[in-house]
Amino acid sequence: MRKVINKHYLLLHLIVFIWGFSPVLGRFITVDAWQLVWFRVLISAFVTFIYIILSKQSVVITKKQFLQLSGVGLIIMLHWLAFYGAIKVSNISVTLVAFSTGTLFSAVIEPILYKRSLRFYEIIIGLVIIGAIILIFSVETQYWQGIVLGMFAALTSSIFSVLNGLLVKTIKPALISFYELFAALIGLTIVLICMQSFTTTFFSLDNDSIIGLLLLSLVCTVFPFIASVNLSKYISPYTIVLTVNLETVYGIIWAILFYKENKEVKPTFYVGVFIILFAIFLNTYLKKRRDKKVVVNKV
């Protein structure tokens, strides 16, 4: 049993490592956030559908399930628009640190939807992370839009992670991924039509954007998305969101290596990053202690 659990955690860390590179691609791709997200969901939904057909899975779901998945898909659409919008108006490092507030949001959202009591230490740790964000905001005021969008991306990420944890109990992960991506595509298409954004310029992509979008869709979306939804069967949404915070570490390292972002922010920024990472790992330690006590009491 322990080997199975370790396998799931290793897979989760691999997914997070891959996701850590996606913000770099978000900056590398030259088109704006609207184009980036639309092409990403288009390619990802198509490839996921091909995977379902090749694996001979039925695409039939109930009307209720379709509506549920469509709703989550629209939340994912908002999440990606906010996340890549934050990168475009600030930088990778600021976006990822703001995204770390997902720990606090999950600490509140998961107990409500899973009908369990709030854990005091989760709230305290979440507030510590908010405090670190405020510290960063106080010295990096030019990036306030990126911080706000990054925190909204964290909120929406927490919501759809928890909801997928519920949906995966009755729907196959690949179907969840496809219908959510499809709903995101339809929803964003309607918005872009209303904005009259579908012009020849919208579909004019340079080579960097084409390469970046293919990598972002095929490597950083389809496999991680299906795998992460499947992991919701074995790992709690809060733990998944917590581990996803390591994306901050990986993403900032990539951002420094590729874009020298360490020169774009003040030293206080990294003080805030340290506080956030300390809070995240402290939560992991406290959660393990709590789980051990639960096991001992049951015995």
N, C-alpha and C positions, 0 to 999 in steps of 0.2 A: 504493500500500500504506500509506504514511504517513497519507494522508487518512482511510483506513478506520480505522486505529488511533486517530487523533485523534477520529473520530466516536464510537468506542466509549468512549473516556475521557470525552468530553463528556456522553454519555448516563449514564455511571456517576456523574459529579458531579451531574447533574440528579436522579438517583435518591437520592443521599445528601442532597441539599438537601431533597427531599420528606420523606425519613426524619427529617431534623432537626426537622421540625415535629410528627412523631408523638408525641414525649414530651410536648409541650405539650397535645396532645389527650388523652394519657393522664392528665394532671392535670386537664384540663377536664372529662372524663367522671367523673361522681360515683360510679358503681358501683365495687365492688371489683375486684381484678385477675382473679378467677375469672370473674366475669360479663363483664368487658371482653373477655377472651381468647375466651370461648365465643361471644359474639355476633360478635366479629371473624372468627373462623374460619368460623362459620356463613354470614355474609354473603359473605365472600371466596370460600369454596368454591362457593357457589351461583352467584355472578357469573362465576367462572372457568369453571364447567361450561357456562354459557350462552354464553360466548365460544368455547369449544371447539365447541359445536354449531353456532353461527352461522358459524364459520370452516370448518365441515365437516371437522374432524379426527376421526380414529378414536380411540376411547377404549380400544381393545384393547391390553393389555400382557401380558407373560408373568407367570407365577406368581412367578418369581424377582424380576422387576422390581417387582411389587406389594409383595412382602415388603420389598424394599430401600427403596422409597419410603415405606412405612408406618413403617419404623424411623426414617427421617429426619424424617418428619412428627411422630413422638412427641418427637424432640429439639427440633423447632421449637416444639412445645407447651410444653415445659419452658423454652425460651428466652424465650418471650413472658410466661409466668407469672412468671419471675424478673425480667425487665426491668420490667414494669409493677408488679410487687410492690415492686420497689426504689423506684420513683417514689412509690408510695403511702406507704411507711414513711419516706422521706427527702424528696428533692426531685429536680427534673430535673437540675440541675447535678452533684450528687453521683453520681447514677446514670450519667450519661454519661461522667464522668471514670473511674469504675470500669470502665465498658464498654470503655474504651480499652485495657485489658489484653489485648484480643483479638489485638493485634499479637504479643505474646509467645506466646500459645497457638498461633497460626497458624504461627509460626516453628518450632514443635516438631511440630505435627500434620501440616502439609503435607509435609515431607520424608519422614515415616514412610509416609503413604498414597501419595505420588507416587514413593516409592523413590528419593529423591535425598539427597545428603549435606547435613548441617546447615551453615548459613552462620553463621560465628562472629559477624559483626557483627549479624545478626538477633537472636541470643540476647542479646548485650550490650545492644542497644537495648531489647529486651523487659524486661531486668532493670532498666534505667534507669527505665522506665515503672512497674515494680513499686515501685521506690524512691520515685517521686513519689506513688504511691498510699499508701505507708506514711507519707510526710510529711503528706499530707492527713488520713489516718486519725488521726494523732497529735494533731491539733488539732480535728478534727471527730468526736470519739468518739460524739456523740449520734446520728450517722448510720451507725453500724457495720453495722446490718442492711442498709441501702441499698447500702453498699460491697460487702458479701459477696454479696448478690443480684445486683448489677451485674456483679461479676466472674464469677459463675456464668453470667449471661446472655452474657458475652463468650466464655466457654469453649464453651458450646453453639452460639453463633453461628459460631465458628471451625470447629467440627466439621461442622455442616451445610453451611457454605460450601464446604469442601474436598470433602465427599461429593457435593454437587451438581455440582462441577467434574468429577467422574468420571462421574456419571450422565448428564449432558447430552451426553456423547459418543454415547450410544445411544438416548436418549429425548428427545422434543420438550419444550421448556421449559414449554409450557402444560400438558402432561400431568403433568410433574413437579410443577408448582405445584398442580394440582387434587388429585392423589392424596395429596400431602403435607398439604395443607390438610384434606382429607377424613379422613385418618388422625388428624390433630390433633383434629379435631372429635369423631370416634368415641372416641378415647382420653380426651379431657377429659370427654365425656358420661358415660362409664363411671365415671370418678373422682368426678364430681359426684353420680351416682346412689348410689355407695357412701357418699358423705358426706351423703346425703339433703338436698342443697342445692336441688333443684328444687321450690321452693315458689312461692306466688303472688308473694311479695316479689321472688324472683329475676327474674321476668318483668315486674316493675313498673319501668318506666324513665321518668325525667323527660325533659323536652324537651332539656335540655343533653346528656344521655347519648345520646339518639336521634340528634341532629345530629352529635355527636362520633363516635359509632360509624359512622355512614354515611360521614363524611369519612375516618375512619381506615381503614375497609375498602375503600372505592372508590378514594380518591385515594392513600392511603399504603400500600396492600397489594397489590391486584390488579395494577395496571400495574407498579409497582416490582419486585414479586416475580417476575413472568414475565420482565421485561426483565433483571433481575439474574442470573437463572438462565441466560438466553441469553448474557449477557456472559461467563459462565464458559468459553464456547468460545474466546474471544479474549483474555481477561485472566486471569492466574493468581489463584487463590484468595487467596494472600497479599497481592497488590496490591489486590484487592477489599476485603479486610478492612482493609488499611492506609488505603485511601481512605475507607472507612466511618467511620474515626476522625474525619474532618472533621464527621461528624454531631455530635460533641462541641461543635465550634465553633458550628455553626448552632444546635444545641439550646440552648446556654447563652445565645446572643444572644437567641433567642426567649424563653427563660425570664426574662431580665432585662427585656425589653420588656413581656411580658405579666404577669409575676408578681413583678417587682422582687426576684428571687432574690439579687441582689448584696448585699442587706441581710440575707440569711439565713445567709451564710457569712463566715468570717474572711478577711483579706487573704492569709494563708498558702495558702488554697485556690487562689488564682489563681497563686501561685508554682508550685504543683504542676501546674496546668493548663499553664503556660508550658513547664515541663520536659517534659511529655508531648508537647506539640505540637512542640517543638524536636526531640525524639527521632524523632517520626514523619516530619518533613520531612528530617531527616538521613538516615534510612533510605531515603527516596525518592531523595535525591542519590547515596547510595552504590550503590543498586541500578542507577541509570542509568549510573554509571561502570562498574560491573561488566558490564552488558549491552553497553556500547560496546567493552570489552576483548574480550568473547566474539566480537563481530562482527569486530573487527580480526584476532583470531587465526584465525578461520575463513577470512578473505580471504587 
